[in-house]
């Protein structure tokens, strides 16, 4: 369920310029993940760092496959 929450929250964030700007300012992965979790919880979505890592890995692999 938490993965689905993260995916739903991701779609919501694309429509929120203020949230996008805050996330863009995160220069380290740990800070980005912490902020993502914080913003998600504030919007009523529950997910954790393992959910974020899984989706990031999957997206990275998809990107590599597209260019390989």
C-alpha positions as MATLAB code, in Angstrom:
seq = 'XXXXXXXXXXXXXXXXXXXXXXXXXXXXXXXXXXXXXXXXXXXXXXXXXXXXXXXXXXXXXXXXXXXX';
ca = [
       0.000    0.000    0.000;
       2.785    2.449    0.773;
       4.214    2.139   -2.731;
       0.823    3.060   -4.158;
       0.725    6.014   -1.769;
       4.096    7.203   -3.032;
       3.002    6.908   -6.658;
      -0.228    8.820   -5.936;
       1.705   11.484   -4.048;
       4.201   11.792   -6.917;
       1.331   12.603   -9.273;
       0.050   15.206   -6.813;
       3.482   16.842   -6.460;
       3.760   17.375  -10.232;
       0.832   19.778   -9.863;
       2.299   21.617   -6.833;
       4.961   24.112   -7.896;
       5.890   25.003   -4.290;
       6.516   21.345   -3.388;
       8.504   20.813   -6.585;
      10.687   23.816   -5.795;
      11.352   22.576   -2.255;
      12.305   19.134   -3.562;
      14.582   20.640   -6.223;
      16.553   22.406   -3.488;
      17.411   19.111   -1.777;
      21.043   18.492   -2.710;
      21.560   15.138   -0.996;
      19.554   11.976   -1.415;
      18.889   11.590    2.315;
      17.558   15.146    2.523;
      15.414   14.616   -0.578;
      13.938   11.418    0.875;
      13.276   13.031    4.267;
      11.545   15.994    2.635;
       9.523   13.720    0.363;
       8.326   11.733    3.381;
       7.540   14.943    5.292;
       5.545   16.434    2.410;
       3.780   13.129    1.815;
       2.728   12.800    5.438;
       1.473   16.391    5.477;
      -0.720   15.525    2.480;
      -1.986   12.305    4.105;
       0.245    9.791    2.282;
       2.295    7.164    4.107;
       5.470    5.707    2.579;
       9.059    5.224    3.666;
      12.621    5.336    2.381;
      12.470    1.754    1.111;
       9.498    2.656   -1.118;
      11.394    5.675   -2.456;
      14.529    3.606   -3.104;
      12.573    0.927   -4.949;
      10.886    3.394   -7.284;
      14.141    5.291   -7.876;
      15.921    2.039   -8.805;
      13.119    1.025  -11.153;
      13.108    4.422  -12.851;
      16.885    4.370  -13.184;
      16.800    0.917  -14.776;
      14.062    1.990  -17.182;
      16.135    5.026  -18.151;
      19.220    2.863  -18.764;
      17.260    0.379  -20.858;
      15.857    3.154  -22.974;
      19.379    4.382  -23.826;
      21.155    1.011  -24.085;
];
